[in-house]
Amino acid sequence: MDPNNALDDKSESRLYVGNLDLRISEAALIKMFSSFGKIVAEDFLWHTRGPKRGEPRGYAFVQFSTKEEAVLAKEKMHGRLVCGRPLVVRLASETSETSKSNFVASSSAQMSKSAKIAAIKNKLKAMEEESQNSKRQKNG
């Protein structure tokens, strides 16, 4: 068995669920999606550091036992209002395709990004020199 195919099968039955209201719990998420098939895994993402540590990130992944269950859940749940917010539900394989194309687009803009970084470094250097000059004037 080709391990790459197993990975593809997994991503085809795995859903990205975004735009979750912060009041939605893991249990509520599972309850919302369990009517569409057998949920075999669920990843509810939390902030792990910073001021929001321990709070939900507002998105999760739900893994169904089959692609058909995942597709049905996607069709029925995408755009559904939950706590006043429309859910964003996509196959995880679709989100990874999107991020791949975004990566290609951003790498073509790499030159301008490098130029921006250089400009920021120059600005910081100028500000640092200005700060040192003003300290000298105060001390002098």
Disulfide bonds with the S-S distance in Angstrom:
none
